[in-house]
Amino acid sequence: MATDGLPPEALATEALVMTDIDAFYGDSHVLHGVSLSLQPGRLLGLLGRNGAGKTTCMNTIMGFLKPRRGSISLYGEAVGGLAPDTIARKGICLVPQGRRMFRSLTVRENLTVAAQPSRKDNGSAPGWTMDRVFGLFPRLKERHAQVAGSLSGGEQQMLAIGRALMGNPRVLLMDEPSEGLAPQIVAEVGRIIGQLKAEGQSIVLVEQNIKLTLDLADDVVIINTGAVVFKGEARALQLDDAIVSQHLGVF
């Protein structure tokens, strides 16, 4: 089949690919040849103990940390080493660890500053708008004029997710979205992530909550001391207590 003239994304079968990534903080070598891939419409769980390198992977994908070796591509287009704002405009959006909203801005203002147009390559999926985010999170609609710094922890996490969705992501990165939340809010966050996945959103999920991740993920990568030690389907990991115990501890 002739492919002349087609853009890379028309040929790509993977939403996001990291290949042989080495990254450093100063002289400290923190990622060692990390490779992973995310298929369109699937959820990849990125697991590991504290300090294993999970957030560093997210920061490298987003351009906050420049890789010294290796490549990163979004639907076949090289994005490794680009500026974070450029990467976001190309369609990788982050729900950061610790939420990091603009605390002095209102809920509506936080959502507005993150807005990007709907993408033509999202098929029939509707684009994310303020009204659609408020439909997903009715509590945010109730609090739309409230400054973000006065929200509860659960409401702040909803805002962090909503803000990322306003970027109309092709790939959504979620870094510890259940951190510090009450169990009933964790369950609600899990329900929302499951809904996004069911709608076809491609997601990379970093979580300390192993059960939540395995319940949601299609595929799993485990990182230990900055290197990949396991890749496979989530259901296979659920059946392998030895790997879970070795790399993640008993759960």
Beta strands, then each sheet from edge to edge (+ up, - down):
strand 1: 16-25
strand 2: 28-38
strand 3: 43-47
strand 4: 69-74
strand 5: 77-78
strand 6: 92-95
strand 7: 171-175
strand 8: 202-206
strand 9: 219-224
strand 10: 227-233
sheet 1: 2+ 1- 4+ 5-
sheet 2: 6+ 7+ 8+ 3+ 9+ 10-
end
